[in-house]
Amino acid sequence: MSITVRYFAALREALGSSETLDWQPGLTLGALRDQLLARGEPHASALSRERALRCALNQQLSHEQAEVADGAEVAFFPPVTGG
């Protein structure tokens, strides 16, 4: 199966705007982040577990336990504040 991963803000500067990945059904957003981290640099720095990051699944804020289905769009971005 194939998914699209999009990056925003500083992540976009480090990793580009998006990439398409082959993915196994039933895996989670957390597992995706771990697999991206395992790629080494620049993913390891940009997606480090020490960095506070938010994730979205199909344009909805989500938690790392959410399952990623075929054709999904995943986004990683830093937390934002504002009013």
HTML snippet that shows the backbone in 3Dmol.js (N, CA, C, O; Angstrom):
<script src="https://3Dmol.org/build/3Dmol-min.js"></script>
<div id="view" style="width:600px;height:400px;position:relative"></div>
<script>
const pdb = `
ATOM      1  N   MET A   1       0.835  -1.172   0.000  1.00  0.00           N
ATOM      2  CA  MET A   1       0.000   0.000   0.000  1.00  0.00           C
ATOM      3  C   MET A   1       0.877   1.231   0.000  1.00  0.00           C
ATOM      4  O   MET A   1       2.058   1.158   0.340  1.00  0.00           O
ATOM      5  N   SER A   2       0.317   2.346  -0.373  1.00  0.00           N
ATOM      6  CA  SER A   2       1.063   3.575  -0.518  1.00  0.00           C
ATOM      7  C   SER A   2       0.424   4.681   0.317  1.00  0.00           C
ATOM      8  O   SER A   2      -0.800   4.798   0.368  1.00  0.00           O
ATOM      9  N   ILE A   3       1.255   5.490   0.969  1.00  0.00           N
ATOM     10  CA  ILE A   3       0.763   6.641   1.724  1.00  0.00           C
ATOM     11  C   ILE A   3       1.594   7.867   1.344  1.00  0.00           C
ATOM     12  O   ILE A   3       2.715   7.745   0.850  1.00  0.00           O
ATOM     13  N   THR A   4       1.030   9.038   1.581  1.00  0.00           N
ATOM     14  CA  THR A   4       1.736  10.294   1.358  1.00  0.00           C
ATOM     15  C   THR A   4       2.041  10.916   2.709  1.00  0.00           C
ATOM     16  O   THR A   4       1.156  11.041   3.555  1.00  0.00           O
ATOM     17  N   VAL A   5       3.296  11.305   2.911  1.00  0.00           N
ATOM     18  CA  VAL A   5       3.702  11.970   4.140  1.00  0.00           C
ATOM     19  C   VAL A   5       4.076  13.398   3.780  1.00  0.00           C
ATOM     20  O   VAL A   5       4.916  13.633   2.912  1.00  0.00           O
ATOM     21  N   ARG A   6       3.444  14.349   4.456  1.00  0.00           N
ATOM     22  CA  ARG A   6       3.708  15.773   4.216  1.00  0.00           C
ATOM     23  C   ARG A   6       4.381  16.374   5.442  1.00  0.00           C
ATOM     24  O   ARG A   6       4.114  15.984   6.579  1.00  0.00           O
ATOM     25  N   TYR A   7       5.258  17.332   5.178  1.00  0.00           N
ATOM     26  CA  TYR A   7       5.999  18.004   6.240  1.00  0.00           C
ATOM     27  C   TYR A   7       5.735  19.504   6.165  1.00  0.00           C
ATOM     28  O   TYR A   7       5.605  20.067   5.078  1.00  0.00           O
ATOM     29  N   PHE A   8       5.659  20.148   7.335  1.00  0.00           N
ATOM     30  CA  PHE A   8       5.366  21.569   7.388  1.00  0.00           C
ATOM     31  C   PHE A   8       6.367  22.301   8.271  1.00  0.00           C
ATOM     32  O   PHE A   8       7.016  21.703   9.129  1.00  0.00           O
ATOM     33  N   ALA A   9       6.480  23.600   8.045  1.00  0.00           N
ATOM     34  CA  ALA A   9       7.336  24.510   8.803  1.00  0.00           C
ATOM     35  C   ALA A   9       8.797  24.049   8.706  1.00  0.00           C
ATOM     36  O   ALA A   9       9.274  23.760   7.609  1.00  0.00           O
ATOM     37  N   ALA A  10       9.510  23.977   9.831  1.00  0.00           N
ATOM     38  CA  ALA A  10      10.937  23.621   9.820  1.00  0.00           C
ATOM     39  C   ALA A  10      11.154  22.214   9.260  1.00  0.00           C
ATOM     40  O   ALA A  10      12.199  21.941   8.671  1.00  0.00           O
ATOM     41  N   LEU A  11      10.184  21.327   9.435  1.00  0.00           N
ATOM     42  CA  LEU A  11      10.315  19.967   8.893  1.00  0.00           C
ATOM     43  C   LEU A  11      10.380  19.999   7.371  1.00  0.00           C
ATOM     44  O   LEU A  11      11.119  19.232   6.754  1.00  0.00           O
ATOM     45  N   ARG A  12       9.603  20.891   6.776  1.00  0.00           N
ATOM     46  CA  ARG A  12       9.589  21.027   5.323  1.00  0.00           C
ATOM     47  C   ARG A  12      10.955  21.491   4.815  1.00  0.00           C
ATOM     48  O   ARG A  12      11.430  21.041   3.773  1.00  0.00           O
ATOM     49  N   GLU A  13      11.575  22.398   5.569  1.00  0.00           N
ATOM     50  CA  GLU A  13      12.902  22.885   5.180  1.00  0.00           C
ATOM     51  C   GLU A  13      13.935  21.756   5.241  1.00  0.00           C
ATOM     52  O   GLU A  13      14.840  21.697   4.409  1.00  0.00           O
ATOM     53  N   ALA A  14      13.802  20.873   6.210  1.00  0.00           N
ATOM     54  CA  ALA A  14      14.769  19.788   6.384  1.00  0.00           C
ATOM     55  C   ALA A  14      14.504  18.593   5.468  1.00  0.00           C
ATOM     56  O   ALA A  14      15.446  17.955   4.999  1.00  0.00           O
ATOM     57  N   LEU A  15      13.223  18.283   5.209  1.00  0.00           N
ATOM     58  CA  LEU A  15      12.870  17.028   4.531  1.00  0.00           C
ATOM     59  C   LEU A  15      12.171  17.199   3.191  1.00  0.00           C
ATOM     60  O   LEU A  15      11.936  16.219   2.485  1.00  0.00           O
ATOM     61  N   GLY A  16      11.839  18.426   2.838  1.00  0.00           N
ATOM     62  CA  GLY A  16      11.065  18.653   1.624  1.00  0.00           C
ATOM     63  C   GLY A  16       9.586  18.682   1.958  1.00  0.00           C
ATOM     64  O   GLY A  16       9.203  18.466   3.108  1.00  0.00           O
ATOM     65  N   SER A  17       8.767  18.944   0.980  1.00  0.00           N
ATOM     66  CA  SER A  17       7.339  19.118   1.251  1.00  0.00           C
ATOM     67  C   SER A  17       6.590  17.812   1.467  1.00  0.00           C
ATOM     68  O   SER A  17       5.647  17.766   2.258  1.00  0.00           O
ATOM     69  N   SER A  18       6.997  16.739   0.770  1.00  0.00           N
ATOM     70  CA  SER A  18       6.275  15.469   0.933  1.00  0.00           C
ATOM     71  C   SER A  18       7.068  14.322   0.330  1.00  0.00           C
ATOM     72  O   SER A  18       8.039  14.524  -0.400  1.00  0.00           O
ATOM     73  N   GLU A  19       6.631  13.121   0.653  1.00  0.00           N
ATOM     74  CA  GLU A  19       7.181  11.915   0.049  1.00  0.00           C
ATOM     75  C   GLU A  19       6.101  10.841   0.053  1.00  0.00           C
ATOM     76  O   GLU A  19       5.204  10.849   0.897  1.00  0.00           O
ATOM     77  N   THR A  20       6.196   9.932  -0.883  1.00  0.00           N
ATOM     78  CA  THR A  20       5.272   8.807  -0.970  1.00  0.00           C
ATOM     79  C   THR A  20       6.024   7.559  -0.530  1.00  0.00           C
ATOM     80  O   THR A  20       7.143   7.302  -0.973  1.00  0.00           O
ATOM     81  N   LEU A  21       5.386   6.781   0.357  1.00  0.00           N
ATOM     82  CA  LEU A  21       6.029   5.599   0.925  1.00  0.00           C
ATOM     83  C   LEU A  21       5.176   4.359   0.728  1.00  0.00           C
ATOM     84  O   LEU A  21       3.949   4.437   0.683  1.00  0.00           O
ATOM     85  N   ASP A  22       5.834   3.219   0.611  1.00  0.00           N
ATOM     86  CA  ASP A  22       5.139   1.938   0.681  1.00  0.00           C
ATOM     87  C   ASP A  22       4.937   1.650   2.157  1.00  0.00           C
ATOM     88  O   ASP A  22       5.832   1.896   2.966  1.00  0.00           O
ATOM     89  N   TRP A  23       3.773   1.131   2.515  1.00  0.00           N
ATOM     90  CA  TRP A  23       3.410   0.981   3.922  1.00  0.00           C
ATOM     91  C   TRP A  23       2.636  -0.302   4.120  1.00  0.00           C
ATOM     92  O   TRP A  23       1.940  -0.761   3.215  1.00  0.00           O
ATOM     93  N   GLN A  24       2.757  -0.890   5.319  1.00  0.00           N
ATOM     94  CA  GLN A  24       2.044  -2.119   5.631  1.00  0.00           C
ATOM     95  C   GLN A  24       0.741  -1.795   6.357  1.00  0.00           C
ATOM     96  O   GLN A  24       0.753  -0.998   7.295  1.00  0.00           O
ATOM     97  N   PRO A  25      -0.367  -2.381   5.956  1.00  0.00           N
ATOM     98  CA  PRO A  25      -1.645  -2.127   6.624  1.00  0.00           C
ATOM     99  C   PRO A  25      -1.576  -2.459   8.115  1.00  0.00           C
ATOM    100  O   PRO A  25      -0.895  -3.401   8.520  1.00  0.00           O
ATOM    101  N   GLY A  26      -2.284  -1.680   8.918  1.00  0.00           N
ATOM    102  CA  GLY A  26      -2.394  -1.942  10.347  1.00  0.00           C
ATOM    103  C   GLY A  26      -1.324  -1.281  11.194  1.00  0.00           C
ATOM    104  O   GLY A  26      -1.414  -1.317  12.421  1.00  0.00           O
ATOM    105  N   LEU A  27      -0.309  -0.674  10.579  1.00  0.00           N
ATOM    106  CA  LEU A  27       0.705   0.005  11.367  1.00  0.00           C
ATOM    107  C   LEU A  27       0.209   1.394  11.773  1.00  0.00           C
ATOM    108  O   LEU A  27      -0.719   1.931  11.168  1.00  0.00           O
ATOM    109  N   THR A  28       0.824   1.956  12.784  1.00  0.00           N
ATOM    110  CA  THR A  28       0.340   3.202  13.378  1.00  0.00           C
ATOM    111  C   THR A  28       1.199   4.406  12.981  1.00  0.00           C
ATOM    112  O   THR A  28       2.272   4.257  12.397  1.00  0.00           O
ATOM    113  N   LEU A  29       0.702   5.593  13.310  1.00  0.00           N
ATOM    114  CA  LEU A  29       1.478   6.807  13.089  1.00  0.00           C
ATOM    115  C   LEU A  29       2.795   6.762  13.864  1.00  0.00           C
ATOM    116  O   LEU A  29       3.825   7.208  13.359  1.00  0.00           O
ATOM    117  N   GLY A  30       2.770   6.232  15.073  1.00  0.00           N
ATOM    118  CA  GLY A  30       3.988   6.097  15.867  1.00  0.00           C
ATOM    119  C   GLY A  30       4.998   5.186  15.192  1.00  0.00           C
ATOM    120  O   GLY A  30       6.193   5.480  15.188  1.00  0.00           O
ATOM    121  N   ALA A  31       4.528   4.081  14.620  1.00  0.00           N
ATOM    122  CA  ALA A  31       5.413   3.160  13.906  1.00  0.00           C
ATOM    123  C   ALA A  31       5.986   3.834  12.659  1.00  0.00           C
ATOM    124  O   ALA A  31       7.146   3.616  12.308  1.00  0.00           O
ATOM    125  N   LEU A  32       5.179   4.645  11.999  1.00  0.00           N
ATOM    126  CA  LEU A  32       5.657   5.391  10.836  1.00  0.00           C
ATOM    127  C   LEU A  32       6.779   6.332  11.248  1.00  0.00           C
ATOM    128  O   LEU A  32       7.825   6.378  10.602  1.00  0.00           O
ATOM    129  N   ARG A  33       6.562   7.079  12.320  1.00  0.00           N
ATOM    130  CA  ARG A  33       7.600   8.004  12.790  1.00  0.00           C
ATOM    131  C   ARG A  33       8.881   7.234  13.130  1.00  0.00           C
ATOM    132  O   ARG A  33       9.977   7.671  12.781  1.00  0.00           O
ATOM    133  N   ASP A  34       8.745   6.103  13.802  1.00  0.00           N
ATOM    134  CA  ASP A  34       9.917   5.296  14.148  1.00  0.00           C
ATOM    135  C   ASP A  34      10.661   4.807  12.898  1.00  0.00           C
ATOM    136  O   ASP A  34      11.892   4.810  12.866  1.00  0.00           O
ATOM    137  N   GLN A  35       9.922   4.392  11.884  1.00  0.00           N
ATOM    138  CA  GLN A  35      10.569   3.922  10.654  1.00  0.00           C
ATOM    139  C   GLN A  35      11.264   5.068   9.930  1.00  0.00           C
ATOM    140  O   GLN A  35      12.334   4.882   9.350  1.00  0.00           O
ATOM    141  N   LEU A  36      10.662   6.249   9.961  1.00  0.00           N
ATOM    142  CA  LEU A  36      11.313   7.405   9.351  1.00  0.00           C
ATOM    143  C   LEU A  36      12.577   7.784  10.119  1.00  0.00           C
ATOM    144  O   LEU A  36      13.590   8.139   9.516  1.00  0.00           O
ATOM    145  N   LEU A  37      12.518   7.709  11.450  1.00  0.00           N
ATOM    146  CA  LEU A  37      13.696   7.993  12.274  1.00  0.00           C
ATOM    147  C   LEU A  37      14.838   7.029  11.943  1.00  0.00           C
ATOM    148  O   LEU A  37      16.003   7.425  11.918  1.00  0.00           O
ATOM    149  N   ALA A  38      14.501   5.778  11.691  1.00  0.00           N
ATOM    150  CA  ALA A  38      15.501   4.756  11.414  1.00  0.00           C
ATOM    151  C   ALA A  38      16.229   4.979  10.087  1.00  0.00           C
ATOM    152  O   ALA A  38      17.264   4.360   9.839  1.00  0.00           O
ATOM    153  N   ARG A  39      15.705   5.844   9.247  1.00  0.00           N
ATOM    154  CA  ARG A  39      16.362   6.150   7.979  1.00  0.00           C
ATOM    155  C   ARG A  39      17.673   6.906   8.178  1.00  0.00           C
ATOM    156  O   ARG A  39      18.498   6.970   7.267  1.00  0.00           O
ATOM    157  N   GLY A  40      17.866   7.474   9.357  1.00  0.00           N
ATOM    158  CA  GLY A  40      19.061   8.277   9.610  1.00  0.00           C
ATOM    159  C   GLY A  40      18.819   9.724   9.225  1.00  0.00           C
ATOM    160  O   GLY A  40      17.677  10.163   9.087  1.00  0.00           O
ATOM    161  N   GLU A  41      19.887  10.446   9.056  1.00  0.00           N
ATOM    162  CA  GLU A  41      19.781  11.875   8.740  1.00  0.00           C
ATOM    163  C   GLU A  41      19.242  12.073   7.336  1.00  0.00           C
ATOM    164  O   GLU A  41      19.540  11.268   6.454  1.00  0.00           O
ATOM    165  N   PRO A  42      18.464  13.110   7.098  1.00  0.00           N
ATOM    166  CA  PRO A  42      18.031  14.179   7.992  1.00  0.00           C
ATOM    167  C   PRO A  42      16.776  13.857   8.800  1.00  0.00           C
ATOM    168  O   PRO A  42      16.378  14.641   9.662  1.00  0.00           O
ATOM    169  N   HIS A  43      16.147  12.706   8.528  1.00  0.00           N
ATOM    170  CA  HIS A  43      14.917  12.344   9.240  1.00  0.00           C
ATOM    171  C   HIS A  43      15.136  12.234  10.749  1.00  0.00           C
ATOM    172  O   HIS A  43      14.280  12.640  11.535  1.00  0.00           O
ATOM    173  N   ALA A  44      16.287  11.682  11.154  1.00  0.00           N
ATOM    174  CA  ALA A  44      16.545  11.465  12.581  1.00  0.00           C
ATOM    175  C   ALA A  44      16.527  12.767  13.365  1.00  0.00           C
ATOM    176  O   ALA A  44      16.000  12.807  14.477  1.00  0.00           O
ATOM    177  N   SER A  45      17.083  13.818  12.815  1.00  0.00           N
ATOM    178  CA  SER A  45      17.079  15.115  13.505  1.00  0.00           C
ATOM    179  C   SER A  45      15.708  15.776  13.444  1.00  0.00           C
ATOM    180  O   SER A  45      15.198  16.256  14.456  1.00  0.00           O
ATOM    181  N   ALA A  46      15.120  15.799  12.266  1.00  0.00           N
ATOM    182  CA  ALA A  46      13.860  16.520  12.069  1.00  0.00           C
ATOM    183  C   ALA A  46      12.706  15.900  12.848  1.00  0.00           C
ATOM    184  O   ALA A  46      11.853  16.624  13.361  1.00  0.00           O
ATOM    185  N   LEU A  47      12.666  14.573  12.944  1.00  0.00           N
ATOM    186  CA  LEU A  47      11.542  13.880  13.580  1.00  0.00           C
ATOM    187  C   LEU A  47      11.892  13.296  14.947  1.00  0.00           C
ATOM    188  O   LEU A  47      11.157  12.459  15.471  1.00  0.00           O
ATOM    189  N   SER A  48      13.007  13.731  15.524  1.00  0.00           N
ATOM    190  CA  SER A  48      13.488  13.217  16.800  1.00  0.00           C
ATOM    191  C   SER A  48      12.378  13.141  17.850  1.00  0.00           C
ATOM    192  O   SER A  48      11.512  14.013  17.920  1.00  0.00           O
ATOM    193  N   ARG A  49      12.419  12.100  18.650  1.00  0.00           N
ATOM    194  CA  ARG A  49      11.444  11.938  19.740  1.00  0.00           C
ATOM    195  C   ARG A  49      11.605  13.031  20.793  1.00  0.00           C
ATOM    196  O   ARG A  49      10.706  13.242  21.607  1.00  0.00           O
ATOM    197  N   GLU A  50      12.723  13.717  20.786  1.00  0.00           N
ATOM    198  CA  GLU A  50      12.933  14.821  21.724  1.00  0.00           C
ATOM    199  C   GLU A  50      12.228  16.097  21.279  1.00  0.00           C
ATOM    200  O   GLU A  50      12.085  17.036  22.062  1.00  0.00           O
ATOM    201  N   ARG A  51      11.790  16.131  20.030  1.00  0.00           N
ATOM    202  CA  ARG A  51      11.059  17.289  19.504  1.00  0.00           C
ATOM    203  C   ARG A  51       9.556  17.082  19.679  1.00  0.00           C
ATOM    204  O   ARG A  51       9.028  15.999  19.430  1.00  0.00           O
ATOM    205  N   ALA A  52       8.896  18.125  20.104  1.00  0.00           N
ATOM    206  CA  ALA A  52       7.435  18.084  20.179  1.00  0.00           C
ATOM    207  C   ALA A  52       6.892  18.250  18.762  1.00  0.00           C
ATOM    208  O   ALA A  52       7.114  19.279  18.125  1.00  0.00           O
ATOM    209  N   LEU A  53       6.189  17.251  18.277  1.00  0.00           N
ATOM    210  CA  LEU A  53       5.591  17.305  16.950  1.00  0.00           C
ATOM    211  C   LEU A  53       4.135  16.900  17.038  1.00  0.00           C
ATOM    212  O   LEU A  53       3.751  16.092  17.883  1.00  0.00           O
ATOM    213  N   ARG A  54       3.343  17.459  16.173  1.00  0.00           N
ATOM    214  CA  ARG A  54       1.945  17.053  16.023  1.00  0.00           C
ATOM    215  C   ARG A  54       1.848  16.229  14.757  1.00  0.00           C
ATOM    216  O   ARG A  54       2.699  16.332  13.874  1.00  0.00           O
ATOM    217  N   CYS A  55       0.815  15.411  14.667  1.00  0.00           N
ATOM    218  CA  CYS A  55       0.588  14.659  13.447  1.00  0.00           C
ATOM    219  C   CYS A  55      -0.896  14.701  13.103  1.00  0.00           C
ATOM    220  O   CYS A  55      -1.767  14.822  13.963  1.00  0.00           O
ATOM    221  N   ALA A  56      -1.130  14.597  11.819  1.00  0.00           N
ATOM    222  CA  ALA A  56      -2.496  14.571  11.317  1.00  0.00           C
ATOM    223  C   ALA A  56      -2.628  13.381  10.372  1.00  0.00           C
ATOM    224  O   ALA A  56      -1.687  13.018   9.666  1.00  0.00           O
ATOM    225  N   LEU A  57      -3.790  12.797  10.378  1.00  0.00           N
ATOM    226  CA  LEU A  57      -4.106  11.678   9.498  1.00  0.00           C
ATOM    227  C   LEU A  57      -5.318  12.088   8.684  1.00  0.00           C
ATOM    228  O   LEU A  57      -6.393  12.332   9.231  1.00  0.00           O
ATOM    229  N   ASN A  58      -5.137  12.162   7.375  1.00  0.00           N
ATOM    230  CA  ASN A  58      -6.207  12.603   6.475  1.00  0.00           C
ATOM    231  C   ASN A  58      -6.811  13.936   6.927  1.00  0.00           C
ATOM    232  O   ASN A  58      -8.029  14.100   6.989  1.00  0.00           O
ATOM    233  N   GLN A  59      -5.922  14.876   7.238  1.00  0.00           N
ATOM    234  CA  GLN A  59      -6.253  16.261   7.584  1.00  0.00           C
ATOM    235  C   GLN A  59      -7.018  16.408   8.895  1.00  0.00           C
ATOM    236  O   GLN A  59      -7.711  17.404   9.103  1.00  0.00           O
ATOM    237  N   GLN A  60      -6.893  15.420   9.778  1.00  0.00           N
ATOM    238  CA  GLN A  60      -7.485  15.481  11.117  1.00  0.00           C
ATOM    239  C   GLN A  60      -6.363  15.253  12.132  1.00  0.00           C
ATOM    240  O   GLN A  60      -5.612  14.284  12.021  1.00  0.00           O
ATOM    241  N   LEU A  61      -6.249  16.153  13.129  1.00  0.00           N
ATOM    242  CA  LEU A  61      -5.256  15.927  14.173  1.00  0.00           C
ATOM    243  C   LEU A  61      -5.457  14.537  14.748  1.00  0.00           C
ATOM    244  O   LEU A  61      -6.589  14.097  14.950  1.00  0.00           O
ATOM    245  N   SER A  62      -4.359  13.849  15.010  1.00  0.00           N
ATOM    246  CA  SER A  62      -4.470  12.470  15.454  1.00  0.00           C
ATOM    247  C   SER A  62      -3.378  12.155  16.466  1.00  0.00           C
ATOM    248  O   SER A  62      -2.464  12.953  16.676  1.00  0.00           O
ATOM    249  N   HIS A  63      -3.478  11.003  17.080  1.00  0.00           N
ATOM    250  CA  HIS A  63      -2.487  10.533  18.046  1.00  0.00           C
ATOM    251  C   HIS A  63      -1.672   9.421  17.395  1.00  0.00           C
ATOM    252  O   HIS A  63      -2.073   8.864  16.373  1.00  0.00           O
ATOM    253  N   GLU A  64      -0.539   9.106  17.983  1.00  0.00           N
ATOM    254  CA  GLU A  64       0.377   8.142  17.376  1.00  0.00           C
ATOM    255  C   GLU A  64      -0.135   6.708  17.364  1.00  0.00           C
ATOM    256  O   GLU A  64       0.454   5.859  16.696  1.00  0.00           O
ATOM    257  N   GLN A  65      -1.208   6.416  18.077  1.00  0.00           N
ATOM    258  CA  GLN A  65      -1.764   5.058  18.076  1.00  0.00           C
ATOM    259  C   GLN A  65      -2.735   4.835  16.916  1.00  0.00           C
ATOM    260  O   GLN A  65      -3.207   3.716  16.716  1.00  0.00           O
ATOM    261  N   ALA A  66      -3.035   5.878  16.155  1.00  0.00           N
ATOM    262  CA  ALA A  66      -3.980   5.755  15.040  1.00  0.00           C
ATOM    263  C   ALA A  66      -3.381   4.901  13.929  1.00  0.00           C
ATOM    264  O   ALA A  66      -2.206   5.043  13.590  1.00  0.00           O
ATOM    265  N   GLU A  67      -4.195   4.016  13.365  1.00  0.00           N
ATOM    266  CA  GLU A  67      -3.753   3.166  12.260  1.00  0.00           C
ATOM    267  C   GLU A  67      -3.764   3.938  10.955  1.00  0.00           C
ATOM    268  O   GLU A  67      -4.652   4.751  10.699  1.00  0.00           O
ATOM    269  N   VAL A  68      -2.760   3.667  10.135  1.00  0.00           N
ATOM    270  CA  VAL A  68      -2.615   4.322   8.837  1.00  0.00           C
ATOM    271  C   VAL A  68      -3.096   3.362   7.757  1.00  0.00           C
ATOM    272  O   VAL A  68      -2.535   2.279   7.587  1.00  0.00           O
ATOM    273  N   ALA A  69      -4.128   3.756   7.033  1.00  0.00           N
ATOM    274  CA  ALA A  69      -4.716   2.903   5.990  1.00  0.00           C
ATOM    275  C   ALA A  69      -4.108   3.227   4.624  1.00  0.00           C
ATOM    276  O   ALA A  69      -3.452   4.253   4.446  1.00  0.00           O
ATOM    277  N   ASP A  70      -4.339   2.339   3.678  1.00  0.00           N
ATOM    278  CA  ASP A  70      -3.872   2.527   2.310  1.00  0.00           C
ATOM    279  C   ASP A  70      -4.384   3.850   1.758  1.00  0.00           C
ATOM    280  O   ASP A  70      -5.554   4.190   1.935  1.00  0.00           O
ATOM    281  N   GLY A  71      -3.515   4.591   1.093  1.00  0.00           N
ATOM    282  CA  GLY A  71      -3.893   5.847   0.472  1.00  0.00           C
ATOM    283  C   GLY A  71      -3.965   7.022   1.425  1.00  0.00           C
ATOM    284  O   GLY A  71      -4.337   8.122   1.017  1.00  0.00           O
ATOM    285  N   ALA A  72      -3.619   6.818   2.677  1.00  0.00           N
ATOM    286  CA  ALA A  72      -3.733   7.884   3.677  1.00  0.00           C
ATOM    287  C   ALA A  72      -2.745   9.010   3.402  1.00  0.00           C
ATOM    288  O   ALA A  72      -1.707   8.830   2.764  1.00  0.00           O
ATOM    289  N   GLU A  73      -3.118  10.179   3.914  1.00  0.00           N
ATOM    290  CA  GLU A  73      -2.218  11.326   3.920  1.00  0.00           C
ATOM    291  C   GLU A  73      -1.861  11.612   5.373  1.00  0.00           C
ATOM    292  O   GLU A  73      -2.739  11.837   6.206  1.00  0.00           O
ATOM    293  N   VAL A  74      -0.574  11.600   5.665  1.00  0.00           N
ATOM    294  CA  VAL A  74      -0.071  11.857   7.007  1.00  0.00           C
ATOM    295  C   VAL A  74       0.695  13.170   6.963  1.00  0.00           C
ATOM    296  O   VAL A  74       1.422  13.435   6.006  1.00  0.00           O
ATOM    297  N   ALA A  75       0.536  13.993   7.996  1.00  0.00           N
ATOM    298  CA  ALA A  75       1.290  15.244   8.078  1.00  0.00           C
ATOM    299  C   ALA A  75       1.969  15.334   9.438  1.00  0.00           C
ATOM    300  O   ALA A  75       1.388  14.983  10.464  1.00  0.00           O
ATOM    301  N   PHE A  76       3.204  15.808   9.426  1.00  0.00           N
ATOM    302  CA  PHE A  76       3.952  16.091  10.648  1.00  0.00           C
ATOM    303  C   PHE A  76       4.247  17.583  10.665  1.00  0.00           C
ATOM    304  O   PHE A  76       4.629  18.161   9.648  1.00  0.00           O
ATOM    305  N   PHE A  77       4.067  18.208  11.836  1.00  0.00           N
ATOM    306  CA  PHE A  77       4.310  19.637  11.962  1.00  0.00           C
ATOM    307  C   PHE A  77       4.555  19.995  13.416  1.00  0.00           C
ATOM    308  O   PHE A  77       4.114  19.276  14.313  1.00  0.00           O
ATOM    309  N   PRO A  78       5.254  21.103  13.663  1.00  0.00           N
ATOM    310  CA  PRO A  78       5.477  21.523  15.040  1.00  0.00           C
ATOM    311  C   PRO A  78       4.180  22.027  15.651  1.00  0.00           C
ATOM    312  O   PRO A  78       3.273  22.429  14.922  1.00  0.00           O
ATOM    313  N   PRO A  79       4.074  22.012  16.979  1.00  0.00           N
ATOM    314  CA  PRO A  79       2.882  22.560  17.620  1.00  0.00           C
ATOM    315  C   PRO A  79       2.754  24.037  17.291  1.00  0.00           C
ATOM    316  O   PRO A  79       3.753  24.739  17.139  1.00  0.00           O
ATOM    317  N   VAL A  80       1.527  24.496  17.182  1.00  0.00           N
ATOM    318  CA  VAL A  80       1.290  25.904  16.869  1.00  0.00           C
ATOM    319  C   VAL A  80       0.437  26.522  17.977  1.00  0.00           C
ATOM    320  O   VAL A  80      -0.364  25.849  18.626  1.00  0.00           O
ATOM    321  N   THR A  81       0.636  27.801  18.165  1.00  0.00           N
ATOM    322  CA  THR A  81      -0.196  28.540  19.112  1.00  0.00           C
ATOM    323  C   THR A  81      -0.735  29.758  18.390  1.00  0.00           C
ATOM    324  O   THR A  81      -0.235  30.149  17.336  1.00  0.00           O
ATOM    325  N   GLY A  82      -1.733  30.333  18.959  1.00  0.00           N
ATOM    326  CA  GLY A  82      -2.289  31.528  18.346  1.00  0.00           C
ATOM    327  C   GLY A  82      -3.708  31.752  18.791  1.00  0.00           C
ATOM    328  O   GLY A  82      -4.248  30.999  19.600  1.00  0.00           O
ATOM    329  N   GLY A  83      -4.282  32.751  18.280  1.00  0.00           N
ATOM    330  CA  GLY A  83      -5.629  33.062  18.709  1.00  0.00           C
ATOM    331  C   GLY A  83      -6.530  33.415  17.585  1.00  0.00           C
ATOM    332  O   GLY A  83      -7.707  33.703  17.805  1.00  0.00           O
TER     333      GLY A  83
END
`;
const viewer = $3Dmol.createViewer("view");
viewer.addModel(pdb, "pdb");
viewer.setStyle({}, {cartoon: {color: "spectrum"}});
viewer.zoomTo();
viewer.render();
</script>
